[in-house]
């Protein structure tokens, strides 16, 4: 479903970009026709004076680096917010085997009450199997987690100190989704509790959600003297606030939250993982095309790479993030 939504958004974004470019092109062509008919022998004079303050809105696509996606791999976090390091301490083992499965005794042909547990096996009915015919071990944990392409919206302010150079501030927000898969094994026949027969695997989804708020103060320079089409560059520091928002597994339509543990008997919270929030720093750049419709409105198509720390997890490295944006700017004064 997420992939389908992303494909639909990308298609919509491309169509919107083409439509907006066509509108600007028609507007500029109309201006050129009027100018050519009135001033056939006169060289066009540049009329756009950008000096002053502009405000803009932006929308686009955000491509997150997959390094921090591993935080959503089902290992979970301890009380201090550090990722768990062993399978038996993982959030998925706690949820699947202990909370929903009633404990290890309910695997491999065991029964409630054996192995020191009296908890019921709620996982077997969810899987559509019998207690003692399912298994979950470290090899069933998710493989590589990945970020999906995200939708990004924001605002931009520009103050042109002259017609070519501006002080800028871009503020963008993106809600990211993370995807992956894990397995649970089912034994088709069980001849003895310790000697299971053929193992069949069922695959299920694991998902995460993360919010990012991005601040980009910097400088923008517009090249050339044309009053309609100009290339530009921009750059400066970047500050990104990231928040670990959600981490779920989905088993046959049932969503299980990995951040909070419940007692199978009392159904009360016994442990709750902290939401991770951090602010990372780095640097960004921008390369794009500035289309000037008139003295008030401008359209920008821009590619923004950044090299920064996403401050989630222990000792995050600097990684590359990328975005593509469409901006509409209005000259206030």
N, C-alpha and C positions, 0 to 999 in steps of 0.2 A: 504493500500500500504506500509506504514512504517513497519507494523508488518511483511509483506511478505518479505521486504528487509532485516529486521533484522534476520528472520529465514534463509534466503539464506546466509547471511553473517556468521551466526553461523555455518551452515553446511560447508561452504567453509573453515572457520577457523579450524574446527575439522579435515576436510580432509587434510588440509595443515599440521597440527600438526602431524597427523598419518604418512603422507608421509615423513616428515622431520625426525621423530623418526626412521622410517624404514631405511632411508638412513644412519643415524648415526649408527644404530645397525649393518647394513651390513658392514659399514666401520670398526667398532670396531671388529666385528667377524673376518673379514679378517686379521686384525692386530693380533688378538689372535691366529689364525691358524698358521700364519707365526712364531710367537713367540714360540708356542708349538712344532712345527716341528724342530725348531733350538735349543731350549733350554728345552728339556723335563725334565731334571733333575735339572734345575737351576730356582730358585725362581725369578719371574719377578721383575725387578727393576723399581721403579717409575722414569719416564723420563720427565714428564711434570713439567716445572718450570714456574710458573705463574708470577713471579716478573716482573713488568714493566707496560706499559700503554696499555690498550685495548679500542677499539671503537666498538660500537654495534648499531644495528637497532632493533626496536621492533614493534610488532603489536598485537592487542588484543581487548578485549571487556571491556567496562566501564559501571558499574552499579551505577547510581547516586541515592542518597537519595531523596525521593519525597518531602521533606520539602519545598524546594524553588520552586517546581513545582506550588505551589499555587499562585505565582506571575503572572502566565499566565492564571488566571481564568477569565479574562475579566473585572476585576474591573478597571484596568488601573492606571495611576499615575497622581498626580497633577504637577503643574509647578516646584515644588521643588524636584520632584522625589519620593515623598512618595505615597504609595498605597492609592487609594480612599477608603473610608470606608462606603459609602452609595450607594444604588442601583441607585438613581436618579443622582448621580455624576459619575456613573461608565462609563467606556469606551463603554461597550456594549449598555447601554441605550442611550448614546449620538449617537452612530453609527446607531443602529437599529431603535430606535423610532424617534430621532430628525433629523439625517442627511439623512438616507435612507427612513424612514417612514414619513417624513414631519412634525413630531410633534405629541403630544398625541391626537390631534383632529381627526387624521386619523384612530385611533383605535376605536373599538366597535361601528361602524356605524356612526362616525363623517364624516366631509367633509372638504377638504382644505378651509381654510379661517375661520373656526369656531375655537373657543378656542384660538384665538389670533395668528394663524399661517396661512400663505399663501403659505407654501412650498408644492410642489407636493409629492405624495406618490409613491416613486420608489420601495418600498419594495413589495407591493401587486403584481405587474407584475412579480417580481422576484420569489415570492412564488407561482404564478399561481392562485391567489385569487383576490377577489374584495376588494377595499378600504372599511374599516370598518368591515371586517370579520376576521381580525387577531389581536392577542394580544401578548404582551411580558411584563412579570412582574418579580419580584424577584424570583419567584419559577421556572422560566425558565432558570436561570443562571446555568453555568456548575457545576457539582458535583466535585468529587475529580479529580484533575489533576495528571498526572503521567509522569515520564520520560520513554522513550523507551531505550532499550539497545543500547549503542553507540559504534561506531568503534573508536579505539584509536591507534595512531601511535606515534612513538617517537624515540629518540636516547639515548644511554647510554654510559657513559665513566667510565672506572675503572682504578685505579692505584693500583696495588698490591704492598704493602710494603714488603710482603713476599708471600709464596706460598698459604697461607690460608686467608689472610686479605687484604681487598682493600678499598680504599676511592672511593666512587661512586658519580655520578651525573646523575640522570634520568630526562629527559625533555620530556614530553608527551603532545599531543594535542588531544582534542576530541570535536566533534560538536554534541551537544545533541538536540534531538527533544522531544517535550512535546505534549501530546494528551489529549483530553477530548471531551465532548459533551454538547450541550445545546438544548433547544426546543423553538419553536414558536407555539402558539396556533392558530387554525383556527376554526371559528364557521361555522358549516355546513349549518345552516339556521339562519336568523336574522329577528325576527318579529318586533323588535323595537331596536333603537340604544342602549338602556340601559337594554334590556332584551334579550340577545342572547341565542340561543338554544345549541345543543350538541357541546362540545369543542373537537376537534381532534388535536393531537400534531404531529408536524413534528420535527424530530431530525436532527441536523446539527453538524458539527465538528468545534472544536476550536483547534488551533495548536500554538506551540511556538518553538523557536529555540534559542540555547544558545551555546556560545563558551567557552571552558576552556583550559587554558594553565597551565601545572602542572610542578613544579620544586621540585625534591626530592634529596637534598644533604644528604649523609649519609655514612654508614659503612656496608660492606658485609663480612661475614665470611663463609668459605667453610669447611665442616666437612670431616674427614676421610683422608686416605692416598692413596686411590685408584686413579689411573691416568685417569679413564674414567667416573665413575658414582659417584657423590657426592651430598649430600644434602647441602643446604645453607640457611642462614637467612640474612636479611638486615633490616636496619631501620634508622630513622633520622627525622628531621623536614620536613614539606611540606608547599609549598607556591602555592596557586592556584589563578590564575587570571580568573575571570568569567565575561562574558559580555552578558547582555540581548539583544538579537539580533533581534528577530522577534516575533510578536504576531498577529495572523490572525483568523478571522472566515470565514468559507466557506459555502455559501448559494447557493445550486443548481449550483455549479461550479463557482460562483463568489467569488473571494477572497477579503475580506475587511480588511484593515490594522487598527488595534486598537490603534496604537501608534500616529496617526496623525488625527486631526479633520479638516474637510473642511466645508466651508459655502455652503449649498445647492443652494444658489442663485449665488454667484460669483465663486464657486469652488476653492477659495483660502484657504490656510491653515490659520486657526484661532487659533489653539493651537497644539503644538507638544510635546509629552511626551519625556522626556530625556531617552536616552539609559543608563541603569544602568550598571556600571562597578565597580568592586571592587577586592581587593586582600585579601584573607583569609589565615590564618596560622593554623597549627596543627602538627600532627605527623603521620608517616607512618611506616608500617612494611612490610616484605616480607618473604615468605616461598616458597622454590622451589627445583628443581633438576637441577644440572649442569652436562651436558654431554660434555665431552672433546673429540673431534674427533682427534685432533693432537695438536702439540705445538702452532699452529696458530689460530685454530678455536674452538669455544665452542658454545653450544646451551643451553639456559636456559628456563625452564618452571617455571613461578612464579605466585603466588597469592599475590596481594598487597591490603590489607585493609588500610584505613586511617581514622583518627578521626580529623575532622577539621571544620573550619567555611568557608562556601561558602558566600562570602561577597556581597550578593544581598538582598535588602530589609532592613527594620529596625531591628536592634538587632538580627542578625541571631545566632542560637545556634550552638554548636558543633554537628556534625552528622557524621555517618559512610558512607564512599564511598568505593567501591570495584572495583577491576579490575583483569583480568586474561590476562597474556601476554606470548608471545613467542619471545625470544630474540636470535639474532645471533651476536656473538662477535668475533672480529678479533684482534689479538695481534699485535700492531704496532711495539713495540720494547720492 
